[in-house]
Each structure stands twice: as C-alpha cells, then as structure tokens.
Amino acid sequence: MLAAMLVAALGGALFPAPGTYRYTASMNGQPIGSWSVSVTAGATQTTLDETSSAQVLGMQLAGTASLVLGPDLGPLHYSGRYQTPNQSPSVSVTLSGSSATVVGALTSQPQQLALAANTQRFVVVEPGLLAGLFALPAQMAAWKNPTVTMIIPATVQAQVLTATTSSSSPRPAGLSAQEAVLSIEHPVALTIWYDPATMVPDEVVVPSQNAILTRVR
C-alpha cells in the first residue's frame, strides 16, 4: 500500500519507499566506512537525506547531503556539507528547466551550468557520496533515456552521463537472479545492482577504485 501511494504521488514513477537505507563500503577488500540515505515523501516532492563517514588513505572523511526531487524525479535542489582533515566546504545546486545554479567547494560565487547537447535531463551526483546514485535507477527507468547531464556540485562541472541496462561484470555473490543492473559508462565506469520491484540499490561497484558499496539488510 505504501509503495502504491508513493508511486501515485510521483505521477506513476516507481521510487524507493520512505525509510532509511544503510550501506557499508569497502576498498581493496577492506572496510572503509558507512553511508545512509533516508527517503521522505511529500505531496509534490521527495527528499533524500544522506550521511556518510569513511576513512580513506588514513584520512577521516564525512559528509551530509540533501537531494530534493520533483514529481517526475528530476532534481530540484541539492545541498551538501563535507568534512576533510583540512576543510569543511558547503555546496548547493538549484535546478530549473535547462539550467542549474551551482555554488561549489572552492568559491562562494554562484555559477550557471546548462544542459549538455542532446540531453534533456539533469541528475546530481557527487563522487564519493550516495544520494545521487541511489536515485539514478528510478530516474533512468522513469525517463527511458540513457543519456543525461550530470552535475558534480563540488567541482561545478556538467558532464554527459551515459547508462545501459546490461553489464559484462559478473553478478555479485548474494544477489538474486531478479536483480537488475544499471551500468554507467561515462564519465566514470560503475555498476549499480538494484531491485526492480522497489528501485532500491543493493550494491554499487566502482572497478577503477576497487570499491564496493553494499546495502545492509
């Protein structure tokens, strides 16, 4: 019933039900930290609140982020605050139609970014964080378009993101045969395994970093 209500609120687009989804991460086979995404559904928008904490190469890293999606799952706003040993930058993205206003980690001056050629949608993905990737399977399924413009808030970049629904990588151990896959080919190669009945990601694999993010059941 709850899932059906959420589908109706989002105009027919399937999205993970409200609740908190927790993940652990490993790099080179060693645990490095934990991530969580809390989904809250409103009448006209859905909010994803993320917290993360990791220790990478001896550095303690942490972040909080909030990603707000509209009825069609398009991003409306993103805000993030990150912590590194030497800095605590804040970033924000406000999206409207074919443009985005971004305040990155290195400057407080807003900058304008536009949709890339031959794309009609934005997504917001901050490397190392989960909220944008968590939403991606549902967004791509709803839009039925493999190519979008990806906003990277910290560096104020807009890049073309291309995805496919097949992968040459083997299915991770422990995942059911019903799990679907979303493979990102560009700008960074990664694979998201998710439950197509709920659109909840169960595992995110980044081969170039030998990193795996796994949902805690």
N, C-alpha and C positions, 0 to 999 in steps of 0.2 A: 504493500500500500504506500509506504513512504517513498519508495523508488518511483512508483507511478505518479505520485503527487509532484515529485521533483521534475520528472520528465514533462509533465503538463506545465509547470512553472517556467520551464526553459523553452517552451514552444516546440516540444517534440524532440529535442536533443537529449540524448542519454548522457548523464554525468554521474560521477560517484555520489552516493547518498551522503547527507550530512553526517559528520562524525570525525574522529581523529584517526589518521593513518600513520603508523610508525614504521621506520626503516632503520636498518643498520648498514654501515658501509665498510668495505674492505679494499685495500690496495696491496697488490702483490701478495695476496693471501692473508694479510694482517689486518685486524680490525682497526679502524681509524676514527669512528665516531657514530653519531646518530642524527637522524633527521625526522621531523614530523610535519604533517600537513593536516590542518583542521579545516573542514569544509562547512560553511554556514550558508544556508539558502534563504534568500529574501524573496519578496514578491516580484521584483524585476531584476535582481542581480544575485550572483553567487560570489562569496568571498573565500579565498584560500589564505589561511594564516600559517606561515611556516616558521619553525625554529630549528636551528642546526648547531651542532658543535662537533669539532673534529680536531685531531692532532695530526698534522702532516709535515714530514721532514723536520720534526722537532718543534714546529710552530703550533701554538694553540689558536684556532680559528673558530669564529662563531658568527651567526647571523640570524636576523629576524626579517621577515618579508610578508607583505600582504598584496595579493593579486585579486583584483575585482573584475569579474566577468559579467557581460551583459546577457540578455535573453538568448542571443544567438551564439553564446560562448566567446564572443570577441572580447578582448581585454579593454577595459575602460580606464583602469588606473593600477599602477604598481608603486609600492614604496618599500624601501629596504634600508636596513642599518646593519653594517658589517663591522666585525671586530677582528683586528690582526694585532700582532705584538706592538706595532708602532702607530696604527691609525684606527679611527672609528668613523669611516665615511658613511654618509647617507646619500641615497639616490632616489629618484622618483621619475615616473613616466605617466603622462596623461595623454590619452589617445582619443582622436576624434576624426572619423572618416578616413581620409587618406594621409593624415599627418599625425606626428607624435611630438610632444614637447618633453624633452629629457633633461634632467639635471644629474650629471654623472658624479663619479667619485672624486674627480680631480678639479672640478670647478663648480661654483655655485650659480653660474650663469646658465639659464635655460638655452637649450639648442633644439632646433627643429630638424626632424627627420621625416622623410617621405617614403611611401611605398616604393619598393623596387619595381623596375619594369616587369610587366607581365605577371604581377601578383595583385591580389585583391584583398588580402587579409594580413593583419599583423598578429604575431604572437610575441610574448615577452619571456625570454629565457636568460637567466643569469647563470653563467657557468659555475658549477660547484654547488648550486642550490637546486631545490627540487620543485618548487611550486609550478613553474612554467612547464617543466617536463611532465609533472603529474597531470596537468590539464590537457596535454598535447594529444593523447589518443582520442579523447572525446571530441576535441576540436576538429581534428583531421577527419574523423568519421562523420561528423555533422556537416562539415563543409564540402567533403568529397573533392578536395583539391590538394594535390600532393606538394604544391609549392606555395610558400608564404614568405612574408618579410619578417625576419626575426630581429627584435630589438634586444640589444645587450646593454642593460642600464649602466653598469659601472664604467664602461668604456665609451658610451654614447655611440654605438655602432648599429647600423642596419645592414643585415646580411640576408641573402636568399637562403632559406631552409628548404631542402627537398627531402621528402619521405616516401618510403614504399611500404607495402604491406606484406613483404616477404623478406626472408633473411637467409644467407648462406651459413650463418652461425648455428651450431647445434643447440637444441632446446636445453636450457639449464636443467640440471637434476632437480627433481621435486616438483616441477611444474606439470600440470595436467596437459593432456593432449588437446584440450579445448582452449588453451591459452592462445591468444592472438599476438601478433608481433607488429611493431612499428619500427622500421629501420630508418634512421636519419643518415643520409649520405653526405650532406653538406650543410653547414660549414665544418661540423665535427662529426665523425662517424660514431654513432652509438645505437644501441638497440633497446627498445622498451617492450617488455613482455607484459601483457595485461589481460584481465578477464573481460571478454567481450560482452558478457551479460551485465557487468557493473561498471565497466570502463576504469576499474581500479588497477594501476600499475603494480605488478608483483616483483619485477626485477628490472633494473636498468644497468646495462653493461656498456662500459667505455673502454674498448680494447686498447686504444693508444696509451691510456694511463693504467691499464691492467686493474681497473677499478670496477667494483660491483656494488650496487645498492639493492638491498633485499628487504622486502616487506616482512615485518614481524607479525606473525599470526597470533 
